[in-house]
Amino acid sequence: MPRGTMRLIIGEGTPFFNMAMDEAMLLLRGINAIEDTLRLYVMKPSAVTIGYFQSLSQSVSLEYVRKQGIPVVRRISGGGSVYHDSLGEVTYAVILSADLVPNDYLESFKLICEGVVRAARCLNCEASFAPLNDVVAHGRKLSGSAQARKLGALLQHGTFMYATDIDTLANTLRVSRVKYGGASTIRKRVITVSECAGRRVSREEAIEALIEGFAEALNVEFIRDKYSPAELELAKSLEWKYRSREWTALRP
């Protein structure tokens, strides 16, 4: 039997809106203004997000993203740079009371990433958790996640690369060999669910698999919902930050 119910919100939006909404929901959950929520969203257009502590110039191929018109936005969470392919990636965000997860970061990542692991397995891709915050298949990275905690609430968001254009990802990001396990190229270190499963996986399949995977991992039943006026209002008030050059270049 499910432990209880959890909100489910599915949508798409600009990277600025999506990062603002993730922060808004974290803050509102911290003051008990919203319930625990799983949000599944697509970046439109495709975009790059970088971790709060990262250097912009050392994380992103700036000349390439400028030429291609790919937006870059800094997250409030840690972790590394991520390419969000609007045609091949779904981002998940779990927002809940921090009391529901272990205090230990490794254990909390493992608990929530189990939703991604099970989602991949739903699509015949045998995946597993790889500390600190990755999900891998055939020894290659399938998903990365990052966390932020405020006011007794936790936000964990991450990728589900069901059909990401790996060539664009490789051209967009600047990642050290250490980060990618010593692999000579990003392509040799990254895999999509479609490649793992041996067939093209659709966005609809990816979303349904994530719903099923997180329902099993978190032992909940999802109730489809929409943004509350408070969430929309707070996200709108925060969006300016994510659009600003000052925030994105916080660490040049």
ROVEX-822610 format. One record per residue: x, y, z of N, C-alpha, C in turn; residue number from 1; residue in one letter. Coordinates in pm, whole numbers, plus 50000, padded with zeros to 5 digits. Layout:
ROVEX-822610
{{X, Y, Z}, {X, Y, Z}, {X, Y, Z}, NUM, 'a'}
...
This chain:
ROVEX-822610
{{50084, 49880, 50000}, {50000, 50000, 50000}, {50088, 50126, 50000}, 1, 'm'}
{{50046, 50228, 49927}, {50125, 50351, 49925}, {50132, 50415, 50064}, 2, 'p'}
{{50245, 50480, 50092}, {50259, 50552, 50217}, {50161, 50666, 50225}, 3, 'r'}
{{50130, 50721, 50110}, {50039, 50834, 50105}, {50033, 50886, 49963}, 4, 'g'}
{{49985, 51008, 49950}, {49977, 51070, 49818}, {50081, 51181, 49805}, 5, 't'}
{{50109, 51216, 49682}, {50206, 51320, 49652}, {50161, 51392, 49527}, 6, 'm'}
{{50177, 51522, 49525}, {50140, 51599, 49406}, {50230, 51563, 49289}, 7, 'r'}
{{50171, 51569, 49170}, {50245, 51550, 49046}, {50211, 51664, 48951}, 8, 'l'}
{{50312, 51734, 48905}, {50293, 51843, 48809}, {50382, 51816, 48689}, 9, 'i'}
{{50324, 51822, 48570}, {50397, 51796, 48446}, {50383, 51918, 48356}, 10, 'i'}
{{50493, 51963, 48297}, {50484, 52079, 48209}, {50614, 52107, 48137}, 11, 'g'}
{{50618, 52222, 48074}, {50739, 52268, 48008}, {50747, 52418, 48024}, 12, 'e'}
{{50867, 52472, 48005}, {50885, 52615, 48021}, {51028, 52654, 47991}, 13, 'g'}
{{51054, 52782, 47994}, {51190, 52829, 47971}, {51280, 52785, 48087}, 14, 't'}
{{51410, 52781, 48066}, {51499, 52745, 48177}, {51490, 52843, 48292}, 15, 'p'}
{{51461, 52968, 48262}, {51450, 53070, 48367}, {51328, 53045, 48453}, 16, 'f'}
{{51215, 53015, 48388}, {51094, 52982, 48463}, {51114, 52856, 48545}, 17, 'f'}
{{51172, 52754, 48484}, {51185, 52626, 48554}, {51274, 52636, 48677}, 18, 'n'}
{{51385, 52708, 48667}, {51471, 52723, 48784}, {51405, 52811, 48890}, 19, 'm'}
{{51330, 52911, 48846}, {51258, 52995, 48941}, {51148, 52916, 49011}, 20, 'a'}
{{51080, 52828, 48938}, {50973, 52748, 48998}, {51030, 52647, 49096}, 21, 'm'}
{{51143, 52587, 49063}, {51205, 52493, 49157}, {51238, 52563, 49289}, 22, 'd'}
{{51294, 52684, 49279}, {51327, 52758, 49402}, {51200, 52799, 49476}, 23, 'e'}
{{51100, 52845, 49403}, {50975, 52886, 49466}, {50911, 52771, 49542}, 24, 'a'}
{{50909, 52654, 49482}, {50848, 52539, 49547}, {50927, 52496, 49669}, 25, 'm'}
{{51060, 52506, 49663}, {51141, 52473, 49779}, {51108, 52565, 49896}, 26, 'l'}
{{51100, 52694, 49868}, {51071, 52791, 49974}, {50929, 52772, 50030}, 27, 'l'}
{{50834, 52748, 49942}, {50695, 52731, 49987}, {50678, 52601, 50064}, 28, 'l'}
{{50751, 52497, 50025}, {50744, 52373, 50102}, {50805, 52394, 50240}, 29, 'r'}
{{50906, 52478, 50247}, {50972, 52505, 50374}, {50883, 52572, 50477}, 30, 'g'}
{{50782, 52645, 50429}, {50687, 52710, 50522}, {50551, 52638, 50521}, 31, 'i'}
{{50552, 52515, 50468}, {50431, 52431, 50465}, {50316, 52493, 50386}, 32, 'n'}
{{50351, 52572, 50285}, {50247, 52634, 50201}, {50205, 52542, 50086}, 33, 'a'}
{{50286, 52441, 50058}, {50250, 52342, 49956}, {50285, 52204, 50010}, 34, 'i'}
{{50234, 52102, 49942}, {50260, 51964, 49982}, {50384, 51911, 49909}, 35, 'e'}
{{50429, 51794, 49951}, {50538, 51728, 49881}, {50498, 51709, 49735}, 36, 'd'}
{{50594, 51731, 49645}, {50561, 51736, 49502}, {50670, 51673, 49417}, 37, 't'}
{{50628, 51603, 49312}, {50717, 51563, 49204}, {50679, 51647, 49084}, 38, 'l'}
{{50778, 51715, 49029}, {50755, 51795, 48909}, {50839, 51739, 48796}, 39, 'r'}
{{50777, 51712, 48682}, {50845, 51664, 48563}, {50830, 51771, 48456}, 40, 'l'}
{{50944, 51817, 48404}, {50934, 51927, 48309}, {51038, 51917, 48199}, 41, 'y'}
{{51010, 51987, 48091}, {51099, 51993, 47975}, {51144, 52137, 47959}, 42, 'v'}
{{51273, 52155, 47933}, {51326, 52288, 47904}, {51294, 52323, 47760}, 43, 'm'}
{{51232, 52438, 47741}, {51200, 52483, 47606}, {51231, 52631, 47597}, 44, 'k'}
{{51338, 52667, 47523}, {51420, 52584, 47436}, {51521, 52501, 47515}, 45, 'p'}
{{51597, 52417, 47442}, {51707, 52344, 47504}, {51799, 52445, 47573}, 46, 's'}
{{51858, 52401, 47685}, {51936, 52496, 47765}, {52044, 52423, 47843}, 47, 'a'}
{{52134, 52501, 47901}, {52235, 52450, 47992}, {52209, 52508, 48130}, 48, 'v'}
{{52215, 52423, 48233}, {52217, 52474, 48370}, {52352, 52438, 48431}, 49, 't'}
{{52400, 52527, 48517}, {52526, 52501, 48587}, {52501, 52508, 48737}, 50, 'i'}
{{52586, 52437, 48812}, {52572, 52433, 48956}, {52607, 52565, 49022}, 51, 'g'}
{{52553, 52587, 49140}, {52572, 52713, 49213}, {52719, 52747, 49232}, 52, 'y'}
{{52802, 52647, 49256}, {52942, 52671, 49289}, {53034, 52670, 49167}, 53, 'f'}
{{52981, 52648, 49048}, {53065, 52633, 48930}, {53108, 52766, 48868}, 54, 'q'}
{{53224, 52761, 48804}, {53269, 52871, 48720}, {53199, 52861, 48585}, 55, 's'}
{{53142, 52971, 48539}, {53071, 52971, 48412}, {53164, 52934, 48296}, 56, 'l'}
{{53278, 53000, 48287}, {53367, 52979, 48173}, {53432, 52842, 48174}, 57, 's'}
{{53447, 52782, 48291}, {53509, 52651, 48300}, {53408, 52537, 48287}, 58, 'q'}
{{53279, 52569, 48286}, {53174, 52467, 48281}, {53104, 52458, 48146}, 59, 's'}
{{53109, 52567, 48071}, {53031, 52576, 47947}, {53120, 52626, 47834}, 60, 'v'}
{{53101, 52571, 47716}, {53170, 52621, 47597}, {53097, 52746, 47550}, 61, 's'}
{{53138, 52860, 47602}, {53062, 52984, 47584}, {53049, 53025, 47438}, 62, 'l'}
{{53154, 53009, 47361}, {53146, 53047, 47220}, {53043, 52961, 47148}, 63, 'e'}
{{53040, 52833, 47177}, {52946, 52742, 47112}, {52801, 52778, 47148}, 64, 'y'}
{{52773, 52798, 47276}, {52634, 52826, 47315}, {52588, 52960, 47260}, 65, 'v'}
{{52679, 53057, 47250}, {52642, 53186, 47190}, {52605, 53169, 47044}, 66, 'r'}
{{52686, 53093, 46970}, {52658, 53072, 46827}, {52529, 52997, 46806}, 67, 'k'}
{{52501, 52901, 46894}, {52381, 52819, 46879}, {52258, 52880, 46946}, 68, 'q'}
{{52275, 52986, 47020}, {52163, 53050, 47088}, {52107, 52966, 47202}, 69, 'g'}
{{52195, 52892, 47271}, {52152, 52807, 47381}, {52161, 52884, 47512}, 70, 'i'}
{{52050, 52905, 47582}, {52054, 52978, 47708}, {52132, 52902, 47815}, 71, 'p'}
{{52195, 52976, 47905}, {52266, 52919, 48018}, {52212, 52984, 48145}, 72, 'v'}
{{52185, 52903, 48246}, {52132, 52957, 48372}, {52197, 52883, 48488}, 73, 'v'}
{{52224, 52958, 48595}, {52283, 52899, 48715}, {52172, 52849, 48807}, 74, 'r'}
{{52192, 52730, 48866}, {52095, 52674, 48960}, {52127, 52720, 49103}, 75, 'r'}
{{52032, 52699, 49194}, {52061, 52720, 49335}, {52122, 52595, 49396}, 76, 'i'}
{{52115, 52485, 49326}, {52169, 52358, 49374}, {52314, 52343, 49330}, 77, 's'}
{{52384, 52248, 49391}, {52522, 52221, 49353}, {52529, 52137, 49227}, 78, 'g'}
{{52631, 52051, 49220}, {52642, 51964, 49104}, {52710, 52030, 48987}, 79, 'g'}
{{52710, 51959, 48875}, {52782, 52003, 48757}, {52693, 52058, 48648}, 80, 'g'}
{{52756, 52093, 48536}, {52682, 52150, 48423}, {52601, 52042, 48352}, 81, 's'}
{{52486, 52082, 48302}, {52391, 51989, 48241}, {52336, 52049, 48112}, 82, 'v'}
{{52329, 51968, 48008}, {52260, 52008, 47886}, {52121, 51946, 47886}, 83, 'y'}
{{52019, 52030, 47881}, {51879, 51986, 47882}, {51826, 51994, 47738}, 84, 'h'}
{{51814, 51880, 47674}, {51768, 51871, 47536}, {51616, 51871, 47533}, 85, 'd'}
{{51556, 51971, 47472}, {51410, 51981, 47471}, {51344, 51864, 47399}, 86, 's'}
{{51419, 51797, 47312}, {51364, 51684, 47236}, {51412, 51549, 47287}, 87, 'l'}
{{51491, 51548, 47397}, {51544, 51421, 47440}, {51572, 51407, 47588}, 88, 'g'}
{{51520, 51499, 47668}, {51548, 51493, 47812}, {51429, 51546, 47890}, 89, 'e'}
{{51397, 51479, 47999}, {51298, 51526, 48096}, {51372, 51552, 48227}, 90, 'v'}
{{51345, 51666, 48286}, {51403, 51699, 48416}, {51301, 51667, 48524}, 91, 't'}
{{51347, 51605, 48631}, {51259, 51579, 48745}, {51299, 51671, 48860}, 92, 'y'}
{{51203, 51705, 48942}, {51231, 51779, 49065}, {51143, 51721, 49175}, 93, 'a'}
{{51206, 51676, 49281}, {51136, 51626, 49399}, {51149, 51733, 49507}, 94, 'v'}
{{51036, 51781, 49555}, {51035, 51882, 49660}, {50957, 51826, 49777}, 95, 'i'}
{{51024, 51811, 49891}, {50956, 51751, 50005}, {51021, 51795, 50136}, 96, 'l'}
{{50957, 51758, 50245}, {51012, 51786, 50376}, {51142, 51709, 50393}, 97, 's'}
{{51246, 51777, 50441}, {51375, 51712, 50460}, {51367, 51602, 50566}, 98, 'a'}
{{51264, 51604, 50649}, {51247, 51500, 50751}, {51221, 51363, 50689}, 99, 'd'}
{{51179, 51360, 50563}, {51143, 51234, 50498}, {51261, 51163, 50436}, 100, 'l'}
{{51377, 51228, 50435}, {51496, 51167, 50376}, {51609, 51165, 50478}, 101, 'v'}
{{51708, 51080, 50462}, {51821, 51078, 50555}, {51897, 51210, 50555}, 102, 'p'}
{{51955, 51245, 50668}, {52037, 51365, 50676}, {52163, 51352, 50591}, 103, 'n'}
{{52214, 51230, 50583}, {52333, 51204, 50505}, {52305, 51227, 50356}, 104, 'd'}
{{52388, 51311, 50292}, {52361, 51346, 50153}, {52366, 51224, 50062}, 105, 'y'}
{{52464, 51137, 50082}, {52475, 51019, 49997}, {52349, 50934, 50006}, 106, 'l'}
{{52302, 50910, 50127}, {52184, 50826, 50145}, {52059, 50893, 50088}, 107, 'e'}
{{52050, 51025, 50100}, {51933, 51094, 50045}, {51935, 51091, 49893}, 108, 's'}
{{52054, 51109, 49833}, {52063, 51098, 49687}, {52024, 50957, 49643}, 109, 'f'}
{{52073, 50857, 49714}, {52044, 50719, 49677}, {51894, 50691, 49682}, 110, 'k'}
{{51828, 50740, 49786}, {51684, 50719, 49801}, {51606, 50778, 49686}, 111, 'l'}
{{51633, 50904, 49654}, {51555, 50972, 49550}, {51595, 50925, 49410}, 112, 'i'}
{{51724, 50901, 49389}, {51768, 50854, 49258}, {51712, 50716, 49224}, 113, 'c'}
{{51665, 50644, 49326}, {51603, 50514, 49299}, {51483, 50530, 49206}, 114, 'e'}
{{51419, 50647, 49210}, {51309, 50672, 49118}, {51355, 50672, 48973}, 115, 'g'}
{{51472, 50728, 48948}, {51530, 50730, 48813}, {51574, 50589, 48773}, 116, 'v'}
{{51636, 50518, 48865}, {51679, 50381, 48838}, {51560, 50296, 48795}, 117, 'v'}
{{51452, 50304, 48870}, {51335, 50222, 48838}, {51268, 50268, 48709}, 118, 'r'}
{{51272, 50398, 48681}, {51215, 50448, 48556}, {51291, 50390, 48437}, 119, 'a'}
{{51424, 50390, 48445}, {51504, 50333, 48337}, {51473, 50185, 48318}, 120, 'a'}
{{51459, 50114, 48429}, {51429, 49971, 48420}, {51292, 49946, 48359}, 121, 'r'}
{{51198, 50037, 48381}, {51066, 50025, 48317}, {51077, 50025, 48166}, 122, 'c'}
{{51185, 50086, 48116}, {51206, 50096, 47971}, {51312, 49999, 47922}, 123, 'l'}
{{51331, 49891, 47999}, {51425, 49785, 47963}, {51570, 49835, 47953}, 124, 'n'}
{{51602, 49928, 48042}, {51740, 49976, 48053}, {51787, 49946, 48195}, 125, 'c'}
{{51878, 49853, 48210}, {51925, 49813, 48341}, {52019, 49919, 48397}, 126, 'e'}
{{51973, 49993, 48496}, {52047, 50105, 48552}, {52072, 50083, 48700}, 127, 'a'}
{{52165, 50163, 48755}, {52195, 50154, 48896}, {52245, 50289, 48947}, 128, 's'}
{{52240, 50306, 49077}, {52288, 50429, 49140}, {52439, 50425, 49151}, 129, 'f'}
{{52503, 50540, 49122}, {52649, 50553, 49134}, {52679, 50676, 49219}, 130, 'a'}
{{52732, 50656, 49339}, {52759, 50769, 49428}, {52849, 50873, 49360}, 131, 'p'}
{{52831, 51001, 49385}, {52743, 51056, 49487}, {52601, 51079, 49435}, 132, 'l'}
{{52586, 51112, 49308}, {52457, 51160, 49263}, {52422, 51125, 49119}, 133, 'n'}
{{52476, 51013, 49070}, {52450, 50973, 48931}, {52373, 50843, 48923}, 134, 'd'}
{{52310, 50822, 48808}, {52254, 50693, 48771}, {52326, 50650, 48643}, 135, 'v'}
{{52371, 50525, 48640}, {52451, 50477, 48527}, {52391, 50350, 48468}, 136, 'v'}
{{52426, 50327, 48342}, {52390, 50202, 48273}, {52509, 50164, 48186}, 137, 'a'}
{{52549, 50038, 48193}, {52666, 49989, 48118}, {52790, 50073, 48150}, 138, 'h'}
{{52799, 50119, 48274}, {52913, 50196, 48317}, {52917, 50339, 48268}, 139, 'g'}
{{52808, 50385, 48207}, {52803, 50521, 48151}, {52689, 50600, 48215}, 140, 'r'}
{{52709, 50729, 48226}, {52615, 50815, 48297}, {52485, 50834, 48219}, 141, 'k'}
{{52375, 50809, 48288}, {52241, 50822, 48231}, {52168, 50942, 48288}, 142, 'l'}
{{52203, 50976, 48413}, {52133, 51083, 48484}, {52225, 51138, 48592}, 143, 's'}
{{52218, 51270, 48610}, {52286, 51335, 48721}, {52185, 51416, 48801}, 144, 'g'}
{{52211, 51432, 48930}, {52117, 51503, 49017}, {52192, 51601, 49106}, 145, 's'}
{{52118, 51695, 49162}, {52175, 51795, 49253}, {52070, 51830, 49357}, 146, 'a'}
{{52115, 51881, 49471}, {52024, 51914, 49581}, {52043, 52056, 49632}, 147, 'q'}
{{51936, 52106, 49692}, {51940, 52228, 49772}, {51846, 52207, 49889}, 148, 'a'}
{{51881, 52259, 50005}, {51797, 52246, 50124}, {51782, 52382, 50190}, 149, 'r'}
{{51656, 52415, 50222}, {51626, 52542, 50291}, {51503, 52524, 50376}, 150, 'k'}
{{51503, 52587, 50492}, {51384, 52595, 50578}, {51326, 52458, 50610}, 151, 'l'}
{{51412, 52359, 50620}, {51364, 52225, 50652}, {51302, 52152, 50535}, 152, 'g'}
{{51322, 52203, 50413}, {51271, 52138, 50293}, {51388, 52101, 50202}, 153, 'a'}
{{51364, 52006, 50114}, {51467, 51959, 50022}, {51417, 51966, 49879}, 154, 'l'}
{{51504, 52012, 49792}, {51483, 52006, 49648}, {51591, 51918, 49589}, 155, 'l'}
{{51551, 51813, 49519}, {51647, 51739, 49438}, {51595, 51736, 49296}, 156, 'q'}
{{51674, 51788, 49205}, {51635, 51783, 49065}, {51748, 51722, 48983}, 157, 'h'}
{{51708, 51663, 48871}, {51807, 51594, 48789}, {51754, 51558, 48653}, 158, 'g'}
{{51840, 51496, 48575}, {51810, 51468, 48435}, {51760, 51326, 48415}, 159, 't'}
{{51687, 51308, 48306}, {51651, 51174, 48257}, {51671, 51181, 48107}, 160, 'f'}
{{51789, 51137, 48062}, {51827, 51152, 47921}, {51772, 51034, 47840}, 161, 'm'}
{{51652, 51049, 47794}, {51591, 50938, 47721}, {51636, 50936, 47575}, 162, 'y'}
{{51669, 51052, 47518}, {51715, 51055, 47378}, {51797, 51182, 47352}, 163, 'a'}
{{51876, 51224, 47448}, {51956, 51346, 47435}, {52053, 51337, 47317}, 164, 't'}
{{52068, 51449, 47247}, {52167, 51458, 47139}, {52304, 51469, 47205}, 165, 'd'}
{{52377, 51360, 47209}, {52504, 51356, 47282}, {52610, 51442, 47214}, 166, 'i'}
{{52606, 51455, 47082}, {52703, 51540, 47014}, {52687, 51686, 47057}, 167, 'd'}
{{52563, 51733, 47065}, {52540, 51870, 47111}, {52581, 51885, 47256}, 168, 't'}
{{52549, 51785, 47337}, {52590, 51788, 47477}, {52742, 51801, 47488}, 169, 'l'}
{{52814, 51723, 47409}, {52961, 51725, 47415}, {53017, 51859, 47370}, 170, 'a'}
{{52954, 51921, 47271}, {53000, 52051, 47223}, {52967, 52164, 47320}, 171, 'n'}
{{52864, 52142, 47402}, {52813, 52247, 47489}, {52887, 52255, 47622}, 172, 't'}
{{52918, 52141, 47679}, {52975, 52137, 47813}, {53126, 52122, 47812}, 173, 'l'}
{{53186, 52180, 47916}, {53329, 52160, 47940}, {53341, 52082, 48069}, 174, 'r'}
{{53378, 51955, 48057}, {53380, 51866, 48173}, {53516, 51797, 48179}, 175, 'v'}
{{53573, 51790, 48297}, {53703, 51728, 48314}, {53693, 51576, 48303}, 176, 's'}
{{53806, 51513, 48273}, {53809, 51367, 48269}, {53782, 51308, 48406}, 177, 'r'}
{{53820, 51380, 48510}, {53795, 51330, 48645}, {53646, 51316, 48667}, 178, 'v'}
{{53569, 51415, 48626}, {53424, 51412, 48643}, {53362, 51295, 48567}, 179, 'k'}
{{53418, 51264, 48450}, {53360, 51158, 48368}, {53441, 51029, 48374}, 180, 'y'}
{{53498, 51005, 48492}, {53560, 50876, 48518}, {53681, 50845, 48434}, 181, 'g'}
{{53749, 50951, 48386}, {53870, 50930, 48308}, {53845, 50901, 48161}, 182, 'g'}
{{53720, 50901, 48117}, {53689, 50875, 47976}, {53749, 50986, 47890}, 183, 'a'}
{{53796, 50949, 47771}, {53862, 51046, 47685}, {53765, 51146, 47625}, 184, 's'}
{{53640, 51108, 47609}, {53538, 51199, 47557}, {53409, 51183, 47635}, 185, 't'}
{{53327, 51288, 47631}, {53196, 51281, 47697}, {53112, 51170, 47636}, 186, 'i'}
{{53120, 51154, 47504}, {53039, 51052, 47436}, {53067, 50912, 47491}, 187, 'r'}
{{53190, 50886, 47530}, {53225, 50755, 47583}, {53180, 50738, 47728}, 188, 'k'}
{{53137, 50847, 47791}, {53099, 50839, 47932}, {52948, 50851, 47952}, 189, 'r'}
{{52876, 50895, 47850}, {52732, 50923, 47864}, {52652, 50828, 47778}, 190, 'v'}
{{52533, 50792, 47827}, {52443, 50704, 47752}, {52299, 50754, 47769}, 191, 'i'}
{{52217, 50732, 47669}, {52075, 50765, 47681}, {51995, 50638, 47704}, 192, 't'}
{{51872, 50656, 47752}, {51784, 50541, 47772}, {51758, 50472, 47639}, 193, 'v'}
{{51742, 50550, 47533}, {51716, 50491, 47402}, {51831, 50402, 47357}, 194, 's'}
{{51954, 50450, 47375}, {52070, 50369, 47337}, {52078, 50244, 47422}, 195, 'e'}
{{52050, 50259, 47549}, {52054, 50145, 47641}, {51947, 50042, 47607}, 196, 'c'}
{{51828, 50090, 47572}, {51715, 50001, 47545}, {51718, 49945, 47403}, 197, 'a'}
{{51799, 50004, 47316}, {51808, 49955, 47179}, {51694, 49999, 47090}, 198, 'g'}
{{51625, 50106, 47128}, {51517, 50160, 47046}, {51493, 50305, 47086}, 199, 'r'}
{{51423, 50378, 47002}, {51393, 50518, 47032}, {51280, 50526, 47134}, 200, 'r'}
{{51310, 50584, 47248}, {51211, 50605, 47353}, {51149, 50743, 47336}, 201, 'v'}
{{51019, 50754, 47348}, {50950, 50881, 47331}, {50942, 50959, 47462}, 202, 's'}
{{50912, 51087, 47451}, {50895, 51169, 47571}, {50782, 51116, 47658}, 203, 'r'}
{{50673, 51077, 47593}, {50558, 51025, 47669}, {50596, 50901, 47748}, 204, 'e'}
{{50671, 50812, 47686}, {50717, 50691, 47756}, {50809, 50727, 47873}, 205, 'e'}
{{50896, 50824, 47851}, {50989, 50865, 47956}, {50914, 50921, 48076}, 206, 'a'}
{{50813, 51003, 48050}, {50736, 51063, 48159}, {50659, 50956, 48235}, 207, 'i'}
{{50595, 50865, 48163}, {50520, 50759, 48230}, {50613, 50670, 48313}, 208, 'e'}
{{50732, 50643, 48261}, {50828, 50561, 48335}, {50873, 50632, 48462}, 209, 'a'}
{{50895, 50764, 48455}, {50936, 50840, 48572}, {50826, 50841, 48678}, 210, 'l'}
{{50703, 50854, 48634}, {50591, 50850, 48729}, {50588, 50715, 48800}, 211, 'i'}
{{50599, 50609, 48723}, {50596, 50475, 48782}, {50717, 50452, 48871}, 212, 'e'}
{{50835, 50494, 48823}, {50956, 50473, 48899}, {50957, 50545, 49033}, 213, 'g'}
{{50914, 50669, 49034}, {50911, 50745, 49160}, {50800, 50698, 49253}, 214, 'f'}
{{50688, 50654, 49196}, {50581, 50600, 49279}, {50631, 50479, 49357}, 215, 'a'}
{{50708, 50393, 49290}, {50763, 50274, 49356}, {50872, 50312, 49457}, 216, 'e'}
{{50962, 50400, 49415}, {51077, 50434, 49499}, {51036, 50509, 49625}, 217, 'a'}
{{50939, 50599, 49613}, {50895, 50681, 49726}, {50774, 50623, 49797}, 218, 'l'}
{{50720, 50513, 49741}, {50605, 50445, 49801}, {50487, 50540, 49817}, 219, 'n'}
{{50452, 50607, 49706}, {50343, 50703, 49706}, {50251, 50679, 49587}, 220, 'v'}
{{50134, 50737, 49597}, {50042, 50744, 49484}, {50035, 50889, 49441}, 221, 'e'}
{{50056, 50915, 49312}, {50058, 51053, 49264}, {49919, 51104, 49229}, 222, 'f'}
{{49896, 51229, 49265}, {49773, 51299, 49231}, {49809, 51414, 49138}, 223, 'i'}
{{49762, 51410, 49015}, {49794, 51514, 48916}, {49740, 51648, 48964}, 224, 'r'}
{{49821, 51751, 48955}, {49784, 51882, 49006}, {49838, 51989, 48912}, 225, 'd'}
{{49811, 52115, 48943}, {49865, 52228, 48868}, {49923, 52329, 48967}, 226, 'k'}
{{49998, 52423, 48915}, {50060, 52521, 49002}, {49955, 52604, 49075}, 227, 'y'}
{{49985, 52634, 49201}, {49898, 52720, 49279}, {49930, 52866, 49246}, 228, 's'}
{{49836, 52958, 49274}, {49865, 53101, 49253}, {49991, 53145, 49327}, 229, 'p'}
{{50013, 53092, 49449}, {50132, 53130, 49526}, {50259, 53085, 49456}, 230, 'a'}
{{50259, 52965, 49400}, {50376, 52915, 49328}, {50405, 53001, 49206}, 231, 'e'}
{{50302, 53032, 49129}, {50321, 53112, 49009}, {50368, 53253, 49042}, 232, 'l'}
{{50311, 53311, 49147}, {50348, 53447, 49185}, {50492, 53454, 49233}, 233, 'e'}
{{50532, 53357, 49318}, {50668, 53359, 49370}, {50768, 53327, 49260}, 234, 'l'}
{{50737, 53233, 49173}, {50827, 53200, 49062}, {50847, 53321, 48972}, 235, 'a'}
{{50739, 53394, 48947}, {50749, 53513, 48862}, {50840, 53617, 48926}, 236, 'k'}
{{50832, 53630, 49058}, {50914, 53729, 49127}, {51061, 53688, 49133}, 237, 's'}
{{51087, 53558, 49118}, {51225, 53508, 49122}, {51288, 53498, 48983}, 238, 'l'}
{{51207, 53500, 48880}, {51257, 53472, 48745}, {51360, 53574, 48699}, 239, 'e'}
{{51346, 53699, 48743}, {51440, 53802, 48702}, {51583, 53762, 48737}, 240, 'w'}
{{51600, 53698, 48854}, {51734, 53658, 48897}, {51797, 53562, 48798}, 241, 'k'}
{{51719, 53463, 48754}, {51772, 53362, 48664}, {51797, 53416, 48523}, 242, 'y'}
{{51732, 53525, 48489}, {51755, 53589, 48360}, {51873, 53686, 48363}, 243, 'r'}
{{51920, 53719, 48482}, {52022, 53823, 48494}, {52162, 53770, 48465}, 244, 's'}
{{52241, 53854, 48400}, {52381, 53821, 48373}, {52457, 53809, 48505}, 245, 'r'}
{{52422, 53891, 48603}, {52493, 53891, 48731}, {52482, 53755, 48799}, 246, 'e'}
{{52364, 53694, 48795}, {52346, 53564, 48859}, {52419, 53454, 48782}, 247, 'w'}
{{52401, 53453, 48652}, {52464, 53348, 48571}, {52616, 53354, 48581}, 248, 't'}
{{52670, 53475, 48584}, {52816, 53494, 48590}, {52863, 53518, 48734}, 249, 'a'}
{{52787, 53469, 48829}, {52822, 53487, 48971}, {52965, 53442, 48997}, 250, 'l'}
{{53002, 53331, 48935}, {53140, 53283, 48938}, {53187, 53270, 48794}, 251, 'r'}
{{53250, 53373, 48742}, {53284, 53375, 48599}, {53383, 53267, 48559}, 252, 'p'}
